[in-house]
Amino acid sequence: MRLWVNECCRVFHDRLINTDDTNWFKDLTMDLISKNFKQSADKDELFGNLRFGDLLKLGGGAPLYEYIVDKAKLLKNLHGSLDEYNSSGTNKMNLVLFDDALEHILRIGRVLK
C-alpha cells in the first residue's frame, strides 16, 4: 500500500499547486485505500513519512528500490557520498540535508533512473 501511495504522490501530488488541491488529493487517496485495500491508515503518518529509493546501498551490489524507514541511515549514506565528492575534487559542496532536500534527492534519483 505504501508503494502505491508513494507512486500516486510522485505522479499526481508533486504537480499540485495549492493546499486545497493537495488536501483533496490526500482525502481521495485515503478513500481509495479504504475501498480498494480494505485497510485504514493515519493520513498524517502515511503522507508525512513516505520515502522510497535505492540510496541505502550505495556502491555495493544491485540497488534495491525500498521503503526507507531509517532516516538516519539515509543521511549517513548521503553524507558519506558528499564527503567522498568533496575529498576527490577542488570544488567543495557544503549541503544541508533537511527533510525537503531528502525528498528532492529521492525524487531526482527516480527521474535519473
Backbone hydrogen bonds, N-H to C=O, Kabsch-Sander energy under -0.5 kcal/mol:
donor,donor_aa,acceptor,acceptor_aa,energy
5,V,1,M,-2.5
6,N,2,R,-2.8
7,E,3,L,-2.5
8,C,4,W,-2.3
9,C,5,V,-2.5
10,R,6,N,-2.2
11,V,7,E,-2.2
12,F,8,C,-3.0
13,H,8,C,-1.0
14,D,9,C,-2.4
15,R,12,F,-1.7
16,L,13,H,-1.5
22,T,18,N,-2.1
23,N,19,T,-2.7
24,W,20,D,-2.2
25,F,21,D,-2.6
26,K,22,T,-2.4
27,D,23,N,-2.4
28,L,24,W,-2.6
29,T,25,F,-2.7
30,M,26,K,-2.4
31,D,27,D,-2.2
32,L,28,L,-2.5
33,I,29,T,-2.2
34,S,30,M,-2.1
35,K,31,D,-2.0
36,N,32,L,-2.9
37,F,32,L,-0.6
37,F,33,I,-1.8
38,K,33,I,-0.7
39,Q,33,I,-1.0
43,K,41,A,-0.6
46,L,42,D,-2.8
47,F,43,K,-2.6
48,G,44,D,-1.6
49,N,45,E,-0.6
51,R,49,N,-0.8
53,G,66,E,-2.1
58,L,55,L,-0.5
60,G,57,K,-1.1
65,Y,63,P,-0.5
66,E,53,G,-2.7
66,E,64,L,-0.7
68,I,51,R,-3.5
69,V,67,Y,-0.9
71,K,69,V,-1.1
74,L,70,D,-1.7
75,L,71,K,-2.6
76,K,72,A,-2.3
77,N,73,K,-2.3
78,L,74,L,-2.5
79,H,75,L,-2.9
80,G,76,K,-2.1
81,S,77,N,-2.2
82,L,78,L,-2.4
83,D,79,H,-2.7
84,E,80,G,-2.2
85,Y,81,S,-2.3
86,N,82,L,-2.7
87,S,83,D,-2.0
88,S,84,E,-0.9
88,S,85,Y,-0.7
89,G,85,Y,-0.8
92,K,90,T,-0.7
94,N,92,K,-0.5
95,L,93,M,-0.7
97,L,95,L,-0.6
98,F,96,V,-1.3
102,L,98,F,-2.2
103,E,99,D,-2.2
104,H,100,D,-2.2
105,I,101,A,-2.6
106,L,102,L,-2.5
107,R,103,E,-2.1
108,I,104,H,-2.9
109,G,105,I,-2.4
110,R,106,L,-1.8
111,V,107,R,-2.1
112,L,108,I,-2.6
113,K,109,G,-1.3
